[in-house]
């Protein structure tokens, strides 16, 4: 932004290329590749620049959100796995109770209930960190997307404002 504000377009492009090259391919910087594309295509119309920038933002967003689906799946399904274990533990407890005569089945019932509670606890123990991770990563992704959108608007505005052919009143 500082280089663009100073009118140092080549320096801004160099900075964007440097940042873009330093990012891992599986988790690209949402802003760098877009900035490189915009700064490299400074002669295009604002509409074309917008489409070009949006392509880079959407492709980076898809890569960022891949991890979100895994966290969401774990967070949503872990309680059901725990519930399934609970049901199996209760079934085991009642089965033990039906197998025993009189009061001798109490230890079998309590063991089954204990297994059921352990399964429930494990399901919750897995779900909570997954949901927390999902929410934190989703918030980070939304913030990064907002920053990328802001930079896109800034660059397109500066590029269009810097090119006499794009200024208001300069079109025929």
Backbone as a printed PyTorch tensor [residue, N CA C, xyz], in Angstrom:
tensor([[[  0.8200,  -1.2000,   0.0000],
         [  0.0000,   0.0000,   0.0000],
         [  0.8590,   1.2570,   0.0000]],

        [[  1.9270,   1.2360,   0.8120],
         [  2.7850,   2.4230,   0.8780],
         [  3.4400,   2.6980,  -0.4600]],

        [[  3.9300,   1.6380,  -1.1070],
         [  4.5820,   1.8260,  -2.4060],
         [  3.5850,   2.3410,  -3.4390]],

        [[  2.3710,   1.8150,  -3.4280],
         [  1.3410,   2.2700,  -4.3730],
         [  0.9690,   3.7140,  -4.0850]],

        [[  0.7890,   4.0380,  -2.8050],
         [  0.4670,   5.4250,  -2.4400],
         [  1.5560,   6.3960,  -2.8690]],

        [[  2.8030,   5.9200,  -2.8680],
         [  3.9290,   6.7660,  -3.2890],
         [  4.1060,   6.7730,  -4.7960]],

        [[  3.2920,   6.0000,  -5.4930],
         [  3.4140,   5.9290,  -6.9490],
         [  4.5590,   5.0430,  -7.4150]],

        [[  5.1030,   4.2420,  -6.5110],
         [  6.2090,   3.3380,  -6.8490],
         [  5.6350,   1.9880,  -7.2840]],

        [[  5.0730,   1.9560,  -8.4710],
         [  4.3740,   0.7690,  -8.9690],
         [  5.2960,  -0.4300,  -9.1210]],

        [[  6.5110,  -0.2150,  -9.6460],
         [  7.4490,  -1.3320,  -9.8260],
         [  7.8750,  -1.9130,  -8.4800]],

        [[  8.0980,  -1.0480,  -7.4970],
         [  8.4640,  -1.5220,  -6.1540],
         [  7.3030,  -2.2960,  -5.5220]],

        [[  6.0880,  -1.8100,  -5.7140],
         [  4.9090,  -2.5070,  -5.1880],
         [  4.7920,  -3.8910,  -5.8110]],

        [[  5.0210,  -3.9850,  -7.1100],
         [  4.9720,  -5.2810,  -7.7970],
         [  6.0570,  -6.2090,  -7.2680]],

        [[  7.2480,  -5.6740,  -7.0530],
         [  8.3560,  -6.4740,  -6.5280],
         [  8.0270,  -7.0020,  -5.1270]],

        [[  7.4640,  -6.1830,  -4.2830],
         [  7.0840,  -6.5970,  -2.9240],
         [  6.0220,  -7.6900,  -2.9870]],

        [[  5.0180,  -7.5010,  -3.8350],
         [  3.9450,  -8.4970,  -3.9590],
         [  4.4910,  -9.8250,  -4.4690]],

        [[  5.3870,  -9.7700,  -5.4550],
         [  5.9870, -11.0050,  -5.9830],
         [  6.7990, -11.7100,  -4.9070]],

        [[  7.5260, -10.9500,  -4.1200],
         [  8.3370, -11.5170,  -3.0470],
         [  7.4600, -12.2160,  -2.0130]],

        [[  6.3870, -11.5600,  -1.6160],
         [  5.4590, -12.1660,  -0.6390],
         [  4.7720, -13.3870,  -1.2140]],

        [[  4.3780, -13.2960,  -2.4730],
         [  3.6740, -14.4030,  -3.1160],
         [  4.5660, -15.6330,  -3.2210]],

        [[  5.8390, -15.4340,  -3.5660],
         [  6.7650, -16.5540,  -3.7020],
         [  7.1300, -17.2070,  -2.3870]],

        [[  6.9580, -16.4970,  -1.2750],
         [  7.3280, -17.0210,   0.0420],
         [  6.2310, -17.8760,   0.6700]],

        [[  5.0630, -17.9350,   0.0430],
         [  3.9290, -18.6530,   0.6260],
         [  3.8870, -20.1030,   0.1450]],

        [[  3.4970, -21.0370,   1.0390],
         [  3.3370, -22.4260,   0.6010],
         [  2.1520, -22.5510,  -0.3590]],

        [[  2.2620, -23.4270,  -1.3330],
         [  1.2130, -23.5760,  -2.3520],
         [ -0.1080, -24.0460,  -1.7590]],

        [[ -0.0540, -24.8550,  -0.7020],
         [ -1.2950, -25.3750,  -0.1290],
         [ -2.0380, -24.3570,   0.7320]],

        [[ -1.3510, -23.2930,   1.1490],
         [ -2.0060, -22.2400,   1.9340],
         [ -1.4780, -20.8880,   1.4820]],

        [[ -1.9010, -20.4620,   0.3040],
         [ -1.3720, -19.2140,  -0.2460],
         [ -1.8760, -17.9900,   0.5160]],

        [[ -1.1010, -16.9400,   0.4300],
         [ -1.4990, -15.6480,   0.9610],
         [ -2.6600, -15.1540,   0.0920]],

        [[ -3.7340, -14.7500,   0.6950],
         [ -4.9010, -14.3120,  -0.0710],
         [ -4.6490, -13.0280,  -0.8400]],

        [[ -3.6900, -12.2320,  -0.4260],
         [ -3.4730, -10.9290,  -1.0370],
         [ -2.3610, -10.9020,  -2.0750]],

        [[ -1.2970, -11.6560,  -1.8670],
         [ -0.0940, -11.5050,  -2.6820],
         [ -0.3030, -11.8180,  -4.1540]],

        [[ -0.8450, -13.0050,  -4.4600],
         [ -1.0300, -13.3850,  -5.8660],
         [ -1.9930, -12.4180,  -6.5560]],

        [[ -3.0100, -11.9940,  -5.8200],
         [ -3.9640, -11.0380,  -6.3750],
         [ -3.2760,  -9.7110,  -6.6790]],

        [[ -2.4360,  -9.2450,  -5.7560],
         [ -1.7280,  -7.9820,  -5.9630],
         [ -0.7810,  -8.0780,  -7.1520]],

        [[ -0.1070,  -9.2190,  -7.2880],
         [  0.7900,  -9.4060,  -8.4350],
         [ -0.0070,  -9.3190,  -9.7270]],

        [[ -1.1520, -10.0100,  -9.7660],
         [ -1.9790,  -9.9950, -10.9780],
         [ -2.4640,  -8.5840, -11.3010]],

        [[ -2.9300,  -7.8660, -10.3010],
         [ -3.4410,  -6.5100, -10.5340],
         [ -2.3350,  -5.5470, -10.9540]],

        [[ -1.2150,  -5.6150, -10.2590],
         [ -0.1230,  -4.6960, -10.5720],
         [  0.5220,  -5.0160, -11.9150]],

        [[  0.4420,  -6.2740, -12.3360],
         [  0.9940,  -6.6660, -13.6390],
         [  0.0740,  -6.2690, -14.7890]],

        [[ -1.2190,  -6.1330, -14.5000],
         [ -2.2060,  -5.8270, -15.5500],
         [ -2.7770,  -4.4380, -15.3610]],

        [[ -1.9440,  -3.4860, -15.0580],
         [ -2.4020,  -2.1300, -14.7240],
         [ -3.1490,  -1.4400, -15.8530]],

        [[ -3.0020,  -1.8830, -17.0730],
         [ -3.6570,  -1.1920, -18.1760],
         [ -5.0980,  -1.6180, -18.4070]],

        [[ -5.5850,  -2.6220, -17.6910],
         [ -6.9440,  -3.1140, -17.9200],
         [ -8.0020,  -2.2180, -17.3170]],

        [[ -9.2310,  -2.4220, -17.7430],
         [-10.3510,  -1.6560, -17.1890],
         [-10.6120,  -2.1050, -15.7540]],

        [[-11.2580,  -1.2770, -14.9460],
         [-11.5780,  -1.6820, -13.5740],
         [-12.4000,  -2.9740, -13.5110]],

        [[-13.2860,  -3.1820, -14.4760],
         [-14.0980,  -4.4010, -14.4850],
         [-13.2250,  -5.6270, -14.7040]],

        [[-12.2990,  -5.5220, -15.6530],
         [-11.3950,  -6.6440, -15.9260],
         [-10.4780,  -6.8750, -14.7370]],

        [[ -9.9670,  -5.8040, -14.1550],
         [ -9.1040,  -5.9330, -12.9810],
         [ -9.8480,  -6.5890, -11.8280]],

        [[-11.1050,  -6.2320, -11.6340],
         [-11.9110,  -6.8280, -10.5830],
         [-12.0660,  -8.3310, -10.7940]],

        [[-12.3680,  -8.7330, -12.0180],
         [-12.5260, -10.1630, -12.3220],
         [-11.2110, -10.9110, -12.1320]],

        [[-10.1250, -10.3180, -12.5580],
         [ -8.8030, -10.9150, -12.4040],
         [ -8.4710, -11.1080, -10.9270]],

        [[ -8.7210, -10.0940, -10.1370],
         [ -8.4520, -10.1700,  -8.7010],
         [ -9.3460, -11.2010,  -8.0300]],

        [[-10.6150, -11.2170,  -8.3980],
         [-11.5590, -12.1440,  -7.7840],
         [-11.1560, -13.5900,  -8.0380]],

        [[-10.6210, -13.8760,  -9.2180],
         [-10.1580, -15.2240,  -9.5400],
         [ -9.1080, -15.6730,  -8.5340]],

        [[ -8.1430, -14.8160,  -8.2300],
         [ -7.0800, -15.1790,  -7.2890],
         [ -7.6170, -15.3380,  -5.8660]],

        [[ -8.5090, -14.4720,  -5.4650],
         [ -9.0700, -14.5450,  -4.1140],
         [ -9.8790, -15.8250,  -3.9460]],

        [[-10.7080, -16.1540,  -4.9200],
         [-11.5570, -17.3520,  -4.8100],
         [-10.7110, -18.6190,  -4.7770]],

        [[ -9.6880, -18.6950,  -5.6310],
         [ -8.8380, -19.8920,  -5.6350],
         [ -8.0900, -20.0470,  -4.3160]],

        [[ -7.6010, -18.9640,  -3.7460],
         [ -6.9200, -19.0350,  -2.4510],
         [ -7.9050, -19.4040,  -1.3460]],

        [[ -9.1160, -18.8630,  -1.4090],
         [-10.1450, -19.1560,  -0.4080],
         [-10.4800, -20.6440,  -0.3860]],

        [[-10.5810, -21.2570,  -1.5440],
         [-10.8810, -22.6880,  -1.6260],
         [ -9.7930, -23.4920,  -0.9100]],

        [[ -8.5490, -23.1250,  -1.1130],
         [ -7.4520, -23.8400,  -0.4590],
         [ -7.4860, -23.6440,   1.0490]],

        [[ -7.8010, -22.4330,   1.4820],
         [ -7.8650, -22.1670,   2.9230],
         [ -8.9980, -22.9440,   3.5800]],

        [[-10.1110, -23.0780,   2.8910],
         [-11.2960, -23.6810,   3.5090],
         [-11.2890, -25.2030,   3.4900]],

        [[-10.3130, -25.8180,   2.8400],
         [-10.2440, -27.2920,   2.8550],
         [-10.1250, -27.8280,   4.2690]],

        [[ -9.3030, -27.2010,   5.0810],
         [ -9.1180, -27.6560,   6.4580],
         [-10.3880, -27.4620,   7.2840]],

        [[-11.1840, -26.4780,   6.9240],
         [-12.4130, -26.2170,   7.6760],
         [-13.3920, -27.3790,   7.5870]],

        [[-13.4930, -28.0080,   6.4370],
         [-14.4600, -29.0990,   6.2880],
         [-14.0830, -30.2830,   7.1690]],

        [[-12.7890, -30.5660,   7.3050],
         [-12.3620, -31.6560,   8.1770],
         [-12.6960, -31.3410,   9.6340]],

        [[-12.3730, -30.1320,  10.0800],
         [-12.6950, -29.7560,  11.4610],
         [-14.2010, -29.7750,  11.7140]],

        [[-14.9760, -29.3060,  10.7560],
         [-16.4330, -29.3050,  10.9120],
         [-16.9710, -30.7220,  11.0060]],

        [[-16.4590, -31.6170,  10.1850],
         [-16.9100, -33.0060,  10.2080],
         [-16.5990, -33.6580,  11.5420]],

        [[-15.3840, -33.4560,  12.0360],
         [-15.0060, -34.0360,  13.3340],
         [-15.8610, -33.4370,  14.4430]],

        [[-15.9840, -32.1150,  14.4540],
         [-16.7550, -31.4490,  15.5050],
         [-18.2210, -31.8410,  15.5020]],

        [[-18.7890, -32.0500,  14.3200],
         [-20.2020, -32.4090,  14.2370],
         [-20.4570, -33.8760,  14.5460]],

        [[-19.5180, -34.7530,  14.2000],
         [-19.7800, -36.1850,  14.3250],
         [-19.2450, -36.8270,  15.5960]],

        [[-18.2620, -36.2340,  16.2420],
         [-17.6990, -36.8230,  17.4540],
         [-18.7450, -37.0470,  18.5480]],

        [[-19.6680, -36.1150,  18.7910],
         [-20.6890, -36.3980,  19.8090],
         [-21.5720, -37.5990,  19.4460]],

        [[-21.8130, -37.7990,  18.1560],
         [-22.6230, -38.9560,  17.7530],
         [-21.8670, -40.2560,  17.9780]],

        [[-20.5660, -40.2400,  17.7650],
         [-19.7560, -41.4230,  18.0500],
         [-19.8170, -41.7090,  19.5450]],

        [[-19.6940, -40.6470,  20.3570],
         [-19.8170, -40.8130,  21.8060],
         [-21.1910, -41.3230,  22.2050]],

        [[-22.2270, -40.8050,  21.5640],
         [-23.5930, -41.2650,  21.8500],
         [-23.7620, -42.7300,  21.4660]],

        [[-23.1770, -43.1140,  20.3250],
         [-23.2360, -44.5120,  19.8980],
         [-22.5750, -45.4030,  20.9430]],

        [[-21.4120, -44.9730,  21.4600],
         [-20.7450, -45.7260,  22.5250],
         [-21.5880, -45.7880,  23.7820]],

        [[-22.2910, -44.7110,  24.0710],
         [-23.1790, -44.6860,  25.2410],
         [-24.2940, -45.7210,  25.0860]],

        [[-24.9120, -45.7340,  23.9360],
         [-25.9960, -46.6980,  23.6850],
         [-25.4630, -48.1260,  23.7950]],

        [[-24.2940, -48.3810,  23.2080],
         [-23.7230, -49.7320,  23.3010],
         [-23.4150, -50.1030,  24.7450]],

        [[-22.8800, -49.1430,  25.5230],
         [-22.5860, -49.4000,  26.9310],
         [-23.8460, -49.7070,  27.7320]],

        [[-24.9220, -48.9900,  27.4780],
         [-26.1860, -49.2330,  28.1810],
         [-26.7570, -50.5900,  27.7660]],

        [[-26.6700, -50.9060,  26.4840],
         [-27.1330, -52.2230,  26.0230],
         [-26.3460, -53.3230,  26.7320]],

        [[-25.0200, -53.1400,  26.8230],
         [-24.1660, -54.1170,  27.5080],
         [-24.5860, -54.2450,  28.9760]],

        [[-24.8740, -53.0970,  29.6070],
         [-25.2670, -53.1200,  31.0220],
         [-26.5640, -53.8900,  31.2130]],

        [[-27.5490, -53.6260,  30.3660],
         [-28.8170, -54.3430,  30.4960],
         [-28.6660, -55.8120,  30.1330]],

        [[-27.8010, -56.1080,  29.1980],
         [-27.5410, -57.5050,  28.8540],
         [-26.9250, -58.2340,  30.0390]],

        [[-25.9480, -57.5950,  30.6970],
         [-25.3390, -58.1770,  31.8940],
         [-26.3830, -58.3730,  32.9850]],

        [[-27.2720, -57.4160,  33.1460],
         [-28.3160, -57.4980,  34.1620],
         [-29.2530, -58.6640,  33.8800]],

        [[-29.5870, -58.8550,  32.6180],
         [-30.5000, -59.9530,  32.2730],
         [-29.8160, -61.3120,  32.3970]],

        [[-28.4960, -61.3690,  32.2970],
         [-27.7600, -62.6210,  32.3910],
         [-27.5680, -63.0640,  33.8380]],

        [[-27.5690, -62.1280,  34.7530],
         [-27.2960, -62.4120,  36.1590],
         [-28.5950, -62.6900,  36.9150]],

        [[-28.4700, -63.5040,  37.9060],
         [-29.6290, -63.8080,  38.7550],
         [-29.5780, -62.9330,  39.9990]],

        [[-30.6810, -62.3490,  40.3560],
         [-30.7950, -61.5630,  41.5820],
         [-29.9400, -60.3170,  41.5570]],

        [[-29.2590, -60.0170,  42.6660],
         [-28.4730, -58.8040,  42.8200],
         [-27.0380, -58.9500,  42.3500]],

        [[-26.6640, -60.1150,  41.8290],
         [-25.2760, -60.3470,  41.4250],
         [-24.9070, -59.5520,  40.1690]],

        [[-25.8920, -58.9980,  39.4640],
         [-25.6240, -58.2830,  38.2140],
         [-25.2530, -56.8320,  38.4030]],

        [[-25.1960, -56.3350,  39.6190],
         [-24.9200, -54.9220,  39.8610],
         [-23.5430, -54.5310,  39.3260]],

        [[-22.5240, -55.3440,  39.5260],
         [-21.1830, -54.9920,  39.0410],
         [-21.1430, -54.9790,  37.5120]],

        [[-21.8760, -55.8810,  36.8770],
         [-21.9350, -55.8960,  35.4170],
         [-22.6480, -54.6630,  34.8800]],

        [[-23.7070, -54.2610,  35.5620],
         [-24.4610, -53.0760,  35.1450],
         [-23.6070, -51.8340,  35.3070]],

        [[-22.9320, -51.7060,  36.4430],
         [-22.1140, -50.5130,  36.6570],
         [-20.9350, -50.4630,  35.6810]],

        [[-20.3740, -51.6040,  35.3230],
         [-19.2830, -51.6230,  34.3440],
         [-19.7950, -51.1490,  32.9780]],

        [[-20.9740, -51.5830,  32.5970],
         [-21.5590, -51.1550,  31.3150],
         [-21.8680, -49.6690,  31.3060]],

        [[-22.4070, -49.1820,  32.4230],
         [-22.7000, -47.7470,  32.5170],
         [-21.3950, -46.9440,  32.4960]],

        [[-20.3720, -47.4500,  33.1560],
         [-19.0670, -46.7690,  33.1510],
         [-18.5170, -46.7060,  31.7220]],

        [[-18.6160, -47.8060,  30.9910],
         [-18.1710, -47.8010,  29.5880],
         [-18.9520, -46.7680,  28.7770]],

        [[-20.2340, -46.6880,  29.0300],
         [-21.0780, -45.7380,  28.3090],
         [-20.6530, -44.3040,  28.6080]],

        [[-20.3640, -44.0110,  29.8530],
         [-19.9500, -42.6590,  30.2210],
         [-18.5730, -42.3150,  29.6490]],

        [[-17.6780, -43.2920,  29.5970],
         [-16.3620, -43.0560,  28.9980],
         [-16.5200, -42.7250,  27.5150]],

        [[-17.3740, -43.4720,  26.8240],
         [-17.5980, -43.2150,  25.3930],
         [-18.1710, -41.8100,  25.1860]],

        [[-19.0820, -41.4060,  26.0410],
         [-19.6530, -40.0650,  25.9430],
         [-18.5730, -39.0090,  26.1710]],

        [[-17.7650, -39.1940,  27.2010],
         [-16.7080, -38.2330,  27.5170],
         [-15.7020, -38.1200,  26.3710]],

        [[-15.3310, -39.2440,  25.7610],
         [-14.3700, -39.2170,  24.6600],
         [-14.9620, -38.4570,  23.4630]],

        [[-16.2390, -38.6950,  23.1720],
         [-16.8880, -37.9760,  22.0750],
         [-16.8810, -36.4740,  22.3090]],

        [[-17.1790, -36.0580,  23.5160],
         [-17.1790, -34.6320,  23.8510],
         [-15.7580, -34.0840,  23.8420]],

        [[-14.8140, -34.8700,  24.3530],
         [-13.4130, -34.4510,  24.4010],
         [-12.8460, -34.2170,  23.0020]],

        [[-13.2900, -34.9750,  22.0380],
         [-12.8370, -34.7990,  20.6580],
         [-13.5850, -33.6400,  19.9990]],

        [[-14.8690, -33.5130,  20.2660],
         [-15.6950, -32.5100,  19.5910],
         [-15.3360, -31.0840,  19.9910]],

        [[-15.1050, -30.8440,  21.2600],
         [-14.8840, -29.4650,  21.7270],
         [-13.6650, -28.8220,  21.0670]],

        [[-12.4740, -29.4440,  21.0870],
         [-11.3430, -28.7900,  20.4130],
         [-11.5490, -28.6440,  18.9060]],

        [[-12.2370, -29.6010,  18.2880],
         [-12.4860, -29.4930,  16.8470],
         [-13.3850, -28.3010,  16.5440]],

        [[-14.4170, -28.0940,  17.3340],
         [-15.3300, -26.9680,  17.1220],
         [-14.6190, -25.6450,  17.4200]],

        [[-13.8340, -25.6090,  18.4830],
         [-13.0770, -24.3910,  18.7970],
         [-12.1010, -24.0820,  17.6590]],

        [[-11.3780, -25.0940,  17.1890],
         [-10.4580, -24.9030,  16.0720],
         [-11.1730, -24.4270,  14.8190]],

        [[-12.3260, -25.0210,  14.5410],
         [-13.1200, -24.6220,  13.3800],
         [-13.5060, -23.1520,  13.4710]],

        [[-14.0220, -22.7510,  14.6270],
         [-14.4560, -21.3560,  14.7970],
         [-13.2970, -20.3750,  14.6850]],

        [[-12.1550, -20.7030,  15.2840],
         [-10.9960, -19.8160,  15.2040],
         [-10.4790, -19.7150,  13.7770]],

        [[-10.3590, -20.8470,  13.0980],
         [ -9.8370, -20.8580,  11.7340],
         [-10.8170, -20.1740,  10.7770]],

        [[-12.1100, -20.3790,  11.0030],
         [-13.1160, -19.7250,  10.1610],
         [-13.0600, -18.2080,  10.3410]],

        [[-12.8950, -17.7570,  11.5710],
         [-12.7880, -16.3200,  11.8380],
         [-11.5360, -15.7560,  11.1730]],

        [[-10.4400, -16.4950,  11.2550],
         [ -9.1890, -16.0630,  10.6210],
         [ -9.3450, -16.0050,   9.0940]],

        [[-10.0240, -16.9790,   8.5320],
         [-10.2520, -17.0010,   7.0840],
         [-11.1170, -15.8160,   6.6690]],

        [[-12.1890, -15.5440,   7.4180],
         [-13.0510, -14.3970,   7.0920],
         [-12.2910, -13.0820,   7.1760]],

        [[-11.4430, -12.9560,   8.1940],
         [-10.6570, -11.7210,   8.3460],
         [ -9.6760, -11.5690,   7.1780]],

        [[ -9.0310, -12.6640,   6.7980],
         [ -8.0820, -12.6070,   5.6760],
         [ -8.8060, -12.2730,   4.3760]],

        [[ -9.9930, -12.8280,   4.1870],
         [-10.7780, -12.5080,   2.9870],
         [-11.1840, -11.0360,   2.9750]],

        [[-11.5460, -10.5080,   4.1120],
         [-11.9060,  -9.0910,   4.1940],
         [-10.7100,  -8.2140,   3.8650]],

        [[ -9.5390,  -8.5790,   4.3830],
         [ -8.3230,  -7.8290,   4.0710],
         [ -8.0140,  -7.8920,   2.5780]],

        [[ -8.1770,  -9.0790,   1.9850],
         [ -7.9170,  -9.2340,   0.5450],
         [ -8.8950,  -8.3960,  -0.2750]],

        [[-10.1650,  -8.3930,   0.1190],
         [-11.1710,  -7.5830,  -0.5860],
         [-10.8500,  -6.0940,  -0.4690]],

        [[-10.4040,  -5.6890,   0.7230],
         [-10.0390,  -4.2810,   0.9210],
         [ -8.8370,  -3.9040,   0.0440]],

        [[ -7.8450,  -4.7800,  -0.0090],
         [ -6.6780,  -4.5110,  -0.8480],
         [ -7.0760,  -4.4930,  -2.3190]],

        [[ -7.9590,  -5.3910,  -2.7150],
         [ -8.4330,  -5.4220,  -4.1020],
         [ -9.0760,  -4.0900,  -4.4670]],

        [[ -9.9570,  -3.6090,  -3.6250],
         [-10.6280,  -2.3260,  -3.8870],
         [ -9.6220,  -1.1810,  -3.9210]],

        [[ -8.6830,  -1.1910,  -2.9870],
         [ -7.6600,  -0.1630,  -2.9280],
         [ -6.8370,  -0.1400,  -4.2120]],

        [[ -6.3320,  -1.3160,  -4.6170],
         [ -5.4780,  -1.3800,  -5.8050],
         [ -6.2320,  -1.0080,  -7.0710]],

        [[ -7.4430,  -1.5330,  -7.2290],
         [ -8.2200,  -1.1970,  -8.4320],
         [ -8.5170,   0.2970,  -8.4610]],

        [[ -8.8510,   0.8620,  -7.3190],
         [ -9.1030,   2.3050,  -7.2570],
         [ -7.8690,   3.1060,  -7.6000]],

        [[ -6.7240,   2.7070,  -7.0680],
         [ -5.4770,   3.4260,  -7.3540],
         [ -5.0700,   3.2570,  -8.8150]],

        [[ -5.1890,   2.0350,  -9.3240],
         [ -4.8140,   1.7840, -10.7250],
         [ -5.7240,   2.5790, -11.6540]],

        [[ -7.0220,   2.5150, -11.4050],
         [ -7.9740,   3.2420, -12.2540],
         [ -7.7750,   4.7530, -12.1250]],

        [[ -7.4670,   5.2180, -10.9280],
         [ -7.2510,   6.6400, -10.7150],
         [ -5.9360,   7.1300, -11.2750]],

        [[ -4.9740,   6.2380, -11.4330],
         [ -3.6560,   6.6040, -11.9520],
         [ -3.6240,   6.6300, -13.4750]],

        [[ -4.5410,   5.8910, -14.0940],
         [ -4.5690,   5.7960, -15.5560],
         [ -5.5280,   6.8550, -16.0940]],

        [[ -5.0320,   7.8170, -16.8650],
         [ -5.9020,   8.8890, -17.3700],
         [ -7.0960,   8.3520, -18.1720]],

        [[ -6.9610,   7.2080, -18.7890],
         [ -8.0540,   6.6360, -19.5680],
         [ -9.1970,   6.1240, -18.7010]],

        [[ -8.9290,   5.9290, -17.3930],
         [ -9.9530,   5.4120, -16.4700],
         [-10.5800,   6.4960, -15.6210]],

        [[-10.0960,   7.7080, -15.6680],
         [-10.6230,   8.7760, -14.8280],
         [-11.9900,   9.2150, -15.3270]],

        [[-12.7950,   9.6710, -14.4020],
         [-14.1260,  10.1590, -14.7670],
         [-13.9840,  11.3370, -15.7050]],

        [[-14.7510,  11.3510, -16.7180],
         [-14.7300,  12.4440, -17.6680],
         [-13.7180,  12.2570, -18.7850]],

        [[-12.7730,  11.3150, -18.6090],
         [-11.7540,  11.0850, -19.6290],
         [-12.2770,  10.1200, -20.6810]],

        [[-13.3890,   9.4610, -20.3640],
         [-13.9760,   8.5540, -21.3630],
         [-14.8620,   9.3590, -22.2760]],

        [[-14.9080,   9.0570, -23.4290],
         [-15.5270,   9.8380, -24.4140],
         [-16.9460,  10.0970, -24.4110]]])
